Structure formats: C-alpha cells, structure tokens
Amino acid sequence: MLKKQYLKSKPVCKVTFTLPESIKAENAFLVGDFNNWDEKATKMKKAVKTGQFSITLELEKDKEYQFRYLVNGSEWHNDWHADKYVPNPFSGDNSVVVT
C-alpha cells in the first residue's frame, strides 16, 4: 500500500510503502530506482502492533519510481496498490509510484 504526503516546504513527496498483511515476512526490503536496486539498502521496519512492514521515503516530486519488495531474502512482491506497473526484464512487472 502507498500513502503520499506532499510537503509545502520543499519539492518532495513523503511516500509510505507498506507490505500487504497477507505476505508473511521475517524481514523485508524496499528495492527500486531510488536506491539503485540495492537489495540491502532500504530495510523496512516491522510495526509492533500490526506486524506489518513499512518505511517512509522522501522522493522528488513530479517523477516516477519503479520498485518491488524483497521478502525473506528471496521472494519478490509487487505492491498491488501501486500507481501503475511496467514490465521488467525478468518476465514480470515492477510497481511504479508517481510523485
């Protein structure tokens, strides 16, 4: 799930990425254009109450960013609430957030 908040003080959009509850994870990373697809750069935090993983990033406005979730070190998942999807070179799709 994606939640966006546009800031008036600077040209960024705060985007909260949340892994769907249906995905059971021990750990999760957000991987995409914003971190050069580094599989270890952006670790998501697990909420104590809900057990859901999420992270908030400040992304430049008026851009599109491709991303996916890497769960348990080997499972790739899309965000089914993404703004759109684009094909990737691995016979699948990447999620896209538009800021």
Stockholm file with secondary structure:
# STOCKHOLM 1.0

chainA/1-99         MLKKQYLKSKPVCKVTFTLPESIKAENAFLVGDFNNWDEKATKMKKAVKTGQFSITLELEKDKEYQFRYLVNGSEWHNDWHADKYVPNPFSGDNSVVVT
#=GR chainA/1-99 SS CEEEEECSSSSEEEEEEECCTTSCCSCEEEEEGGGTTCTTTSBCEECTTTCCEEEEEEEESSCEEEEEEEETTTEEECCTTSSEEEEETTTEEEEEEEC
#=GC SS_cons        CEEEEECSSSSEEEEEEECCTTSCCSCEEEEEGGGTTCTTTSBCEECTTTCCEEEEEEEESSCEEEEEEEETTTEEECCTTSSEEEEETTTEEEEEEEC
//
